[in-house]
């Protein structure tokens, strides 16, 4: 391989790495109070249009998104089970891990794009 071909291959590989989406940080949607929150959309995110989300009391919910994937995880302050899902898997289901015996905490429902919970 010529030096110019190696440089071109290196440039293409670097560009491809930049295109791969990085997992987004979890955003708190519901924090255990019965309130409405707005989930913001943009052309650079999975959610394109803003929408209003009605939260129930005692429910904790986080979501994360990038341009091609979204994930969500929710649990109850008074319960031990978490439920989550992603756009990469379709269904919302019980998480493989549970919350502590005192109910779910905000840390335990921080979502993950690859697993939902």
N, C-alpha and C positions, 0 to 999 in steps of 0.2 A: 504494500500500500504506500502510495506517495505521501509526502508530508502534507500536501494540500488536501488530500482525501482524508487523512487523519484529522486535520483541523476542521474540515467540514463535518465529519462524523461526530467530533466532539461538540461542535456547535449545535447540531441536531439533537444530540443526547441531552445537552444542557437545556435546550428549549423544551424538550419533551418533559423533563423533570419539572419545569416551571408550569406546565399545563396540568399536571396531576393535581387534583384538588387536595388540599390539606384539611384535615378534620377541623370543623368549626368549634368554637367554644360554646358550651351550653349556655342557654339564655333562660332565665326563670320566667315562666309564664304565669303560673299560679303559685302563690306563697302561703296557702292555708287560710285565706279569707275569701268570702263570697264577694268578689269584685269582677268587673269586666276589664279586660286588658286588650290592647290592640297589638296584634302581631303584624309587624311591618314587612312589606314586600319590596322588592326592587328587581330590576332586570338582571342584577348580578347574583341573586339568590334563588333558591328553589321556589319559595313563595313569591309570586309576581305581584299580587295585589294585597293591600292591607285588608285585614278582617278583624272583627271583634270576637273575642273569646270570653265566654261567661265561666268564671271559676266557681266551684262549689267550696263551701267551708270545709276545712280540714284536708283539702287536697293540695298536694305539692306536685307541680309538673314543670319539667324543663324540656326544651327542644334545642336542636342544633340543625344547621343547614349550611350547605354551600351551593354552588350553582347547579349541581346535578343530583344531590341527595339530601334527604331530611330524616331526622330521627326524633323520637319523642319517648319520654319515660315519665310515669306518674305513680304516685303512691299516696296513701292516707297517713296523716299524722297519728291516727289511732289504729292503724293496721300494720301487718307485717309483710304483705305482698306488694310487689311492684309490677306494673304492666308497661310494656313498651313495644315499639316496632319501628321499622324504617321503610323508606320507599324502595329499598333494595330487597326487601323480603315480603312486603305486602301486609300480612296480618299483624294485628296487635295481639300479643299473648303475654302470659305470665313470664316474668323474668326468671332466669335460672338461679339468681340469688335473691334472698329475702332481706327485709329490713330487720333491725333489732327488735327485741321484745317490747320496747317502749313505743313502737310506731316508727314510721319513716322519717328521715331527716332530709334536709335539703341536699346534703352531700350524697346521700344514698340514691337520690333520684336524678343526679346530674347525668344527662343523657350522653350517649355515645353514638355517633353516626353508624358505626359498624355493627352494633348489637342492639340498639334501641334502649337498653338499660344496663 
